[in-house]
């Protein structure tokens, strides 16, 4: 489930050019910092690199 949310967030960051904060809220994270940590652990790079 977490991997799907993170994949969806990466798509939002790349294709819709959302901010990291907006993408994190759209996939269900209440705190962007927690999202950024989970994203970095899953993909090996920070979500801001997708922008």
N, C-alpha and C positions, 0 to 999 in steps of 0.2 A: 504494500500500500504506500509506504513512504517513497519508494523508488518511483512509483507512478506520479506522485505529487511533485517530486523533484524534476522528473522529466517534463511534466506539464509546465512547471515554472521556467525551466530552461527554454522551452518553446516560446513562452510569453516574453521572456527577456530578449530572445533573438528575433522573433518574427513580428511581435507587436511593439517592440522597443519600450516595454514598460520599465519603470524604475524597480529596483530591487525591493523596495518597500511594498509597492503595489503588487508585484508578482507574488511576494510572500503572503500577503493578505488574500489574494485571489485563490491560492491553493490551500488555504486553511491555516496558515501559521499566524498566531496572535502576536508574536514578537519577531521582528525582522532579524534580530541578532541570532535567535535560535535557528531561523531559516538559513541564514548565511553559514552557520556552523555545520548544519546538516548537509547543505549543498557542497561545501568544501570537502567534507568527509566522503561524500558520494562520488563527486566528479574529480576531485583532486585540484580544483582551482576555485577561486572565489566567484560568486555570481556576477560581480561587477565586470568581470572579463568578458561576459556575454554581450555587453552593451556596445 
